[in-house]
């Protein structure tokens, strides 16, 4: 026998997948959006690469707030 929890989960997943498929179909039809993303993507990747190299060359040593906390480790999720 199928539980009500299983049926509820199945219903939510069906709705979620349907909304996702409709949204993806709409996005796929938006040619202008893809042109804009095609222009912005290389600049965004370049910015991420430059910021990653900059962070690697200039590391910041800061005190870890979580590890130096006086709260019990159970509260911190350890």
N, C-alpha and C positions, 0 to 999 in steps of 0.2 A: 504494500500500500504506500502510496506517495504521500509524504507529509505536506502540511500546509506551508512549511518553511520552504520546501523545495519548489512548490508551485509559485510562491511569491517571488523567490529568487529567479525563477525562469521567466516570469512575467516582466520583472525589472530588466533582465538581460535582453529580452525581445524588444522592449521599448528602446533601450539604450542602443542596440545594434541598428534598429530602424532609423533612429535620429542620426546616428553616425553615417549611415549609408546615404541618407538624403543630403546631409551636409557635405559629404565628400563629392556627391554628384554636382551640387551647386558650385563648389569650389573648382571642380574640374572644368566647368563651363565658363569660368571667369578668365578669359584670355588676358584682359587688361591687368588683372591681379598678378598673373604669372609674369607678365612683362615687367611690372614694377619690382617683383621679387627677384627677377633675373638681373635687374640693374643694381638692386640693393645688396644682394647676396655677396658678391666679391668684395665690396667695401666692408661689409660686416665681418667677413672672414679675415680680411686683412687687419681690421681693428682688433679682433680677438687674438690673432697671432702676435701682433705687436705688443699688446698688453700682457700676454703670456711670457714673451721673452723679457719684457721689462721687469715683471714680477720675479722671474728666475734670476736676473742679474742683480736686482736690488731687493733682497729678501728683508722683510721686517720681522724682527724677533719681538714678539709681544707675550705678555703673561697670559696664560690660558685661564680664562675666568671659570670655566667648568671644573677643571682639575684642581684649582686652588680654592674652591668653595668650601665653606665650613658645613654645608648641608650634608646630611647623611647620604651615602652613596645610593641607597634604595630610592630616595626622592629624585636623584639625578638620573636614574634609570640604569644603574650599573648592576 
